[in-house]
Every structure is written in structure tokens, then in C-alpha cells.
């Protein structure tokens, strides 16, 4: 069975949550959100190693959680960089696996099935991302705030994580972006700049990124629903 390393990015502070505590360390059902996320990858057989990238000031408590929650696949807890892009690259340098999955620390509802689907998509095409069709009509605005275009909704997808790549190729994409002074909004954007074809793999609308207080409320609802249905994360 082919295996992959994982970079979990949890170095951001975040301002939209409106709390003094970083969103990835807020508690959900008695545990920090980041621990819920790590536990999903810990249980997944295809994952061979995990690097957790966090803030310098949070390294010690994250290492304590790694020990206390038995997260044995977490091989390193390191400090991030100035931007998310810098943090991912630092994580990539600590891995040894040929293939890598990059995941947001505040997406705790990813499932083993989604992780496997994303990884298989990368094995098939070279790079893949989880995504879901956009439900709403999307407008493009001009500089004055007027509608300039209405894209066909059928062509629009909301991108999630994990995103999967051959590690050497993703590192090359990051290095080229840095050389060009380019900052992307996700890792697949950097790969696209090198001409890599990135496959869209069906994600799940419950694979939310917890960013605002409303997301926390929805996360509690998802968690309770899964418990009632006896679903495994």
C-alpha cells in the first residue's frame, strides 16, 4: 500500500473568530479542534507521518497534546512562517514520503474516505484537491462595485483540503512561487502556475473550515449529528 506524509497547517492566529484564543485551539466536544483534525489522520492507514506546523508560542502545548492523545504519527511540531505558504513549505521540508497531503488544521470533519479519495486522485493524475460544487450564483464585481459578469455556476467549485501532490513537485512549485514573489491562496494554485493539471475530487459540504463563531455553532451540530448516527470521523 502506498503511503503519504501530511502537513497540517495550524499557524494562523485568525481575527474573524473574535476570541483571544486561536481558532484551532478552541474546544469542540471537550478537545481542541486541532486534536480532532489530527486524530482523523492518525487513524488513516495510508498516512505514514504527520508534521504539524503551528505558531512558535504554541509548540509546547501542541507537543503535550500529541503525547497525551497518543498521536504517534506526528513526527514533528514546528513553527510556521509569515504566510500560510511559508508554513506549508517548512512542513514539506520535514517529510520523507514521496506523496504529501496538505490540510487545514481547522477542518476537523474530513473523513478517512475523503482522505483516501484525494490521495487516489493524485496517484491517478499527479495532483488533486477536494472540492464541492458551488450552490449559490456567483457574481464578479468591477472596481466600482457593480456586477461585471455572472460565471456559469456549473463550472464553479469551492476548494477544500486535503490537497495531494507528489512532494518533490509541490516543493518545486513553492520554490518557483517564492522566486517570483508570488503568494497563492492555496497549494494547488502554485502547482497550476507550473502547468500541472490538478484533478477535482468530490469533497463533502460538512468538511467545513472553522473560521467564525457561526462555524463553531455549525461544527457542534455536525459533531452531535455524527454521534447520533454512530458515524466515524
C-alpha positions in Angstrom: 0.0 0.0 0.0 1.4 3.4 -1.0 1.6 5.9 1.8 1.7 9.6 2.2 3.0 12.2 4.6 0.8 15.0 5.8 1.4 18.7 6.5 -1.2 20.0 8.9 -1.2 23.8 8.9 -2.3 25.5 12.2 0.0 28.5 12.5 -2.6 31.2 11.8 -4.0 33.5 14.5 -7.2 34.4 12.8 -9.3 37.5 13.6 -12.8 36.6 12.4 -13.4 34.3 15.3 -13.4 37.3 17.7 -11.6 35.3 20.5 -8.3 35.8 22.2 -7.5 32.1 21.6 -6.5 31.0 18.1 -9.4 29.2 16.4 -7.5 25.9 16.0 -7.2 25.6 19.8 -10.8 26.3 20.7 -12.5 23.3 22.2 -15.1 21.2 20.4 -16.7 18.4 22.4 -14.1 18.7 25.1 -11.0 18.7 22.8 -9.1 21.3 20.9 -10.2 21.5 17.2 -6.6 20.7 16.1 -6.7 17.4 18.1 -9.9 16.3 16.3 -8.2 17.0 13.0 -5.0 15.2 13.9 -6.9 12.1 15.1 -8.6 11.6 11.7 -5.2 11.4 10.0 -3.7 9.3 12.9 -6.3 6.6 12.3 -5.9 6.6 8.5 -3.6 3.6 7.4 -2.3 5.4 4.3 -0.8 8.1 6.4 2.8 7.4 7.4 3.9 10.6 9.0 2.4 14.0 10.1 4.1 17.3 10.5 2.2 19.9 12.5 3.0 23.5 11.7 2.0 25.9 14.4 3.0 29.2 16.0 6.2 29.3 17.9 4.4 30.2 21.1 2.1 27.1 20.7 4.7 24.4 20.1 5.0 23.2 23.7 1.3 22.7 24.3 0.8 21.1 20.9 3.6 18.6 21.7 1.9 17.9 25.0 -1.4 17.1 23.2 0.5 14.9 20.7 1.7 12.9 23.7 -1.5 12.9 25.8 -3.7 11.9 22.9 -1.4 9.2 21.5 -0.8 10.9 18.1 2.2 8.8 17.3 2.3 9.6 13.6 3.1 13.2 14.4 6.8 13.2 13.8 7.5 16.9 14.2 5.8 20.0 15.6 7.4 23.1 14.1 6.9 26.8 13.9 5.3 28.3 10.8 6.3 31.2 8.6 5.0 34.7 7.8 2.3 33.4 5.4 0.5 30.1 5.1 2.5 29.4 2.0 5.8 29.7 4.0 4.4 27.4 6.7 3.5 24.7 4.2 6.9 24.8 2.6 8.6 24.4 6.0 6.4 21.4 6.7 7.3 19.8 3.3 10.9 20.0 4.2 10.4 17.8 7.3 8.7 15.0 5.5 10.3 12.0 3.8 7.3 10.4 1.9 7.1 10.6 -1.8 3.5 11.8 -1.7 2.0 14.5 0.5 -1.4 15.7 1.7 -1.7 19.3 2.9 -4.6 20.0 5.2 -6.0 22.9 7.2 -5.9 22.4 10.9 -9.4 23.8 11.4 -11.1 21.3 9.1 -11.8 18.6 11.7 -14.7 16.9 9.8 -12.6 15.5 7.0 -13.1 11.7 6.8 -10.9 8.8 6.1 -12.9 8.2 2.9 -12.2 11.7 1.7 -8.5 11.4 2.5 -8.3 8.2 0.5 -10.3 9.6 -2.4 -8.0 12.7 -2.6 -4.9 10.6 -2.4 -6.1 8.2 -5.1 -6.9 11.2 -7.3 -3.3 12.4 -7.0 -1.9 8.9 -7.8 -4.0 8.9 -10.9 -3.3 12.4 -12.1 -0.3 13.8 -10.3 -2.2 16.3 -8.1 -5.7 16.5 -6.7 -7.9 18.7 -4.4 -11.2 18.1 -2.6 -13.9 20.3 -3.9 -17.7 20.7 -3.8 -20.0 22.4 -6.4 -20.9 26.0 -5.6 -24.5 26.2 -4.6 -25.1 29.9 -5.0 -25.0 32.1 -8.0 -21.6 34.0 -8.0 -21.1 37.5 -9.4 -17.9 39.1 -10.5 -17.7 42.8 -9.4 -15.8 45.6 -11.0 -13.8 48.3 -9.2 -16.9 50.4 -8.6 -18.8 47.6 -7.0 -21.1 46.8 -10.0 -21.6 43.3 -11.5 -19.3 42.8 -14.4 -20.0 39.1 -15.0 -22.0 36.1 -13.9 -20.0 32.9 -14.3 -21.8 29.7 -15.2 -22.3 28.1 -11.8 -21.9 24.6 -13.3 -18.2 25.4 -13.8 -17.5 26.7 -10.2 -16.2 24.6 -7.4 -15.4 25.5 -3.8 -12.0 24.1 -2.9 -11.3 22.2 0.3 -8.4 20.3 1.9 -6.7 18.0 1.9 -4.9 18.6 -1.4 -2.5 15.9 -2.6 0.7 16.1 -4.6 4.0 14.4 -5.3 6.1 16.1 -2.6 9.0 17.0 -4.9 6.6 18.6 -7.4 4.9 20.7 -4.7 8.2 21.8 -3.3 9.3 22.9 -6.8 6.0 24.8 -7.1 6.7 26.6 -3.8 10.2 27.4 -4.7 9.2 28.9 -8.0 6.5 31.0 -6.4 9.0 32.3 -3.8 11.5 33.1 -6.6 8.7 35.0 -8.5 7.4 36.8 -5.4 4.0 35.2 -5.8 1.7 34.3 -3.0 -1.2 32.0 -3.8 -4.4 31.3 -1.8 -3.8 27.5 -1.8 -1.2 25.0 -2.8 -3.0 23.9 -6.0 -2.7 27.5 -7.3 1.1 27.2 -7.1 1.0 23.8 -8.9 -1.2 25.3 -11.6 1.4 28.0 -12.2 3.9 25.3 -13.3 1.4 23.8 -15.7 0.4 20.9 -13.5 -3.1 19.5 -14.1 -5.0 19.3 -10.8 -7.9 16.9 -10.5 -11.0 17.9 -8.7 -12.2 15.1 -6.3 -15.7 15.2 -4.8 -15.5 16.6 -1.2 -18.3 17.0 1.3 -20.2 20.0 2.4 -19.6 19.0 6.0 -15.8 19.3 5.6 -16.0 22.9 6.8 -13.2 25.3 7.7 -14.0 26.7 11.2 -13.3 30.4 10.9 -16.2 32.3 12.5 -18.4 31.9 15.6 -21.2 30.7 13.3 -18.9 28.0 12.1 -18.3 26.8 15.7 -22.1 26.5 16.2 -22.4 24.5 12.9 -19.4 22.4 13.9 -21.2 21.4 17.2 -24.3 20.5 15.2 -22.2 18.3 12.8 -20.5 16.6 15.7 -23.7 15.8 17.5 -25.4 14.6 14.3 -22.5 12.2 13.6 -22.6 10.9 17.2 -26.3 10.2 16.9 -25.8 8.4 13.7 -22.8 6.5 15.0 -20.5 7.8 12.2 -16.8 7.7 12.4 -15.0 10.9 11.5 
